[in-house]
């Protein structure tokens, strides 16, 4: 994917393509994501600028920074790193970004467009999950799809994106009475809750495509997903690992959105 993105970047010629990451303070967890984004951006040929606002900066400071980036012609894309400090409303911040520079795909205009079609700048993680499912060659039309998790960032948008392909989608959440009754019938299972080991192999239909979006810290400090990999790997037909599965594809989607925002046909 990054190779194809690099070709799309070359096709833009001398046009300036810059992605700007904004963060308040320096969160160690966010720093890992930023380094991964920088490495991938460099490989594709996208310039990435990192802005670290001083710790203690409030919502007005962040909004002023975003307004400045909205006005800069050389900036194709803006991403605000999370988690944000207490007292800052993520929805207000996301709404402040120019929707044409919203490469995370989280501006209300881009989120709302999902109801009608796949927008030019879809939410990156949901787009990554969709692409991974499509890469298996499974026929989405009529496929029983179960999405565990109904967040605005992942659960809801991936459900709608798959509906566009006429998949039969069930969304499960904290109010679902018997989760296993749903997961066992799924041809495609997307798990995005943030609870380590929530789904085990005995909850999965043999041969199912399982997309694990969860990122959690296990008891031993290792990063693990929402799906118990050991009990699932011999049951599932397709299974994304954590780490190294949805994450790198999400970064590629961020870069794809940046190139699209700069005018590339990709």
Buried (B, 14 or more C-beta within 10 A) or exposed (E): BBEEBBEBBEEBEEEEBBBBBBBBEEBEEBBEBBEBBBEBBEBBBBBBBBBBBEEEBEBEBBBEBBEEBBEEEEBBBBBBBBEBBEEBEBEEBBBBBBBBBBBBBBBEEBBEBBEEEBBEBBBBBBBBBBBBBEEEEBEBEEBBBBBBBBBEBBBBBBBBBBBBBEBBBBBBEEEBEEBEEBBBEBBBBBBBBBEBBBBBBEBBBEEBBBBBBBBBEEEEEEBBBBBBBEBBEEBBBBBBBBBEBBBBBBBBBBBBBBBBBBEBEB
